[in-house]
Amino acid sequence: MVDKSQANPQKSTESGQKESRTPRPSLEQTSNQRNNPLHGITLKIIVTELQEYYGWQGLAEKTRMNCFKSNPSIKSSLTFLRKTPWARDKIEQLYLFTQREIARQKKS
């Protein structure tokens, strides 16, 4: 038997318009992300900021990845990084390192 509350995620408001209900994240889901410094930062933002800071040549030297060396673009780099977990991890770590360095430079 199908539970009607689960089958129709939309409910009618007083004016007769349908309002979709989005599921709220559970407390466990939000507490898992509390200490994640990359939460809410997309891969596109990360690559764009790193490219602006280091340039394509600097990224190629720092990471030794061909996606930054031969015919680099944001789109092609994102495609490679999304398909290659080790490369994405390396870029995320470089981003965190760069953000810490920028913060240290501002303090001094």
N, C-alpha and C positions, 0 to 999 in steps of 0.2 A: 504494500500500500504506500502511495506517495504522500508525503507530508506537504500540504498545500503551502505552508509558510516557506518551505525550501524551494518549491517548484516555481513560484512567482516572486522574484526579488523586488518587484515594483509594488508600490502601494499608492492609493489615490489620496490626494489631499482634499481639504474641504472644498476647494474650487473645482475639483474634478480632474485636475491635471495629475498625470502619473509622475511620481518621484522615485528615482532609483535609489536603493539603499546600497551603499558600499560597505563592505565588511570592515569593521574597525580592527586594527592590529591588536593582537592580544598583548597583555602586559609582558609576557615572555619575549615576544618579538621586538618590542621597543627597548627592553632592557638589554637585549643582545647587541644592539647598535649603539648603545650609550657611549662606549669607549672606542668606537670605530671612527678614526679621524677622516676616513674617506666616505662616510655615510652622506649621501646626498650630492656627491661630486661625481659627475659623469666622466666616462673615459674621454669623451671629446673635450671637455674642459681641461682635463689633465694634459692631454697631448698638446692642445692649443697653448696652454700656459708654459709648458716646457719648451715648445718651439719658439715662443716669443722670448724666453729667457736665454736659452742656449743657442738657438738657431738650428737648422737642419744638420750642419756640419758638426756642431757641438754635441747634438744628440747621437749622431753616428759614432763619434769618438767615445762618448760616455757609455753607450750601450752595446756597440758593435753589432747592430742589427741592420740588415740590408734595406729594410723598409724606410730607414732614415737616410740611407746612403745613395741608392740609385733611384732617381726620379721620385723624390719624396713628395707626398701630399698628405693632408689631414685624412682624406677619405681612404687612401690606400693603407696608411698606417693604422687607422681604426679597424679596417678589415682584417689585417694581419694580427693585430693585438687581440681582437675578439675571438679569433680562431686558435690562438696559441697561448695557453694559460701561463707558461713560464715567462713569456715575453711580457704579458700583461702584469704579472707580479713584479717583474724587474722595473717596469715603467712606474708602477704605483709606488714602489720603494724609492725610486729616484725622485718622484714628486714629493713624497714625505720628507726626504733628505733635503731637497731644495727649499721647501717651506720652512724647515727648521733653520737652515742657513740664513735665509732672508730675515727671519725673526731675530737671530743672533746679531746680524749686521745692524738691524734697527736699534737694538739695545745699546750697542757700543758707539 
